[in-house]
Amino acid sequence: MYLPEGHENAVKFNSTQRAHQNYLENMTSVQIILILNGFIFPGPSAIIGIIWIFGRIVFLVGYIQKPAMRFPGFMIHMITMKSLEVMLFFTASRILKYGDVP
């Protein structure tokens, strides 16, 4: 649902709509990875999850103001995602090696 090009608030509304859709697209994978990592590394997973939320807020605010300003939030998002993915590798290897899911 987007506003037509000629509407006075089209750019701001459409940017907000796209930023929200981007959040929804990423939220599911982050939640699943956080839950899986939380079994073995609960503290670091929680901290990275909070930083991820902060990055998404920075992304949202930057994208709404001007789409080119989303880069800082995007970088926070990417760094936290890569951290979670690396942690997921260690979580999986520990579960497979020792089978110690609490």
Solvent accessible surface area in square Angstrom, and as a share of the most:
residue,aa,sasa,rsa
1,M,180,0.80
2,Y,118,0.45
3,L,49,0.25
4,P,94,0.59
5,E,162,0.72
6,G,80,0.77
7,H,85,0.38
8,E,159,0.71
9,N,80,0.41
10,A,4,0.03
11,V,115,0.66
12,K,128,0.54
13,F,73,0.31
14,N,16,0.08
15,S,1,0.01
16,T,51,0.30
17,Q,59,0.26
18,R,97,0.35
19,A,2,0.01
20,H,96,0.43
21,Q,90,0.40
22,N,48,0.24
23,Y,75,0.28
24,L,70,0.35
25,E,112,0.50
26,N,33,0.17
27,M,51,0.23
28,T,78,0.45
29,S,51,0.33
30,V,1,0.01
31,Q,93,0.41
32,I,94,0.48
33,I,20,0.10
34,L,41,0.20
35,I,113,0.57
36,L,75,0.37
37,N,0,0.00
38,G,25,0.24
39,F,91,0.38
40,I,20,0.10
41,F,59,0.25
42,P,86,0.54
43,G,37,0.36
44,P,63,0.39
45,S,4,0.03
46,A,58,0.45
47,I,106,0.54
48,I,27,0.13
49,G,6,0.06
50,I,117,0.59
51,I,78,0.39
52,W,11,0.04
53,I,96,0.49
54,F,117,0.49
55,G,0,0.00
56,R,14,0.05
57,I,95,0.48
58,V,42,0.24
59,F,12,0.05
60,L,65,0.32
61,V,71,0.41
62,G,6,0.06
63,Y,19,0.07
64,I,41,0.21
65,Q,119,0.53
66,K,116,0.49
67,P,49,0.31
68,A,78,0.61
69,M,94,0.42
70,R,100,0.36
71,F,124,0.52
72,P,74,0.47
73,G,0,0.00
74,F,83,0.35
75,M,75,0.34
76,I,42,0.21
77,H,11,0.05
78,M,60,0.27
79,I,108,0.55
80,T,6,0.03
81,M,19,0.09
82,K,105,0.44
83,S,42,0.27
84,L,0,0.00
85,E,69,0.31
86,V,87,0.50
87,M,24,0.11
88,L,50,0.25
89,F,136,0.57
90,F,112,0.46
91,T,2,0.01
92,A,43,0.33
93,S,47,0.30
94,R,100,0.36
95,I,51,0.26
96,L,152,0.76
97,K,151,0.64
98,Y,143,0.54
99,G,56,0.54
100,D,54,0.28
101,V,69,0.40
102,P,127,0.80
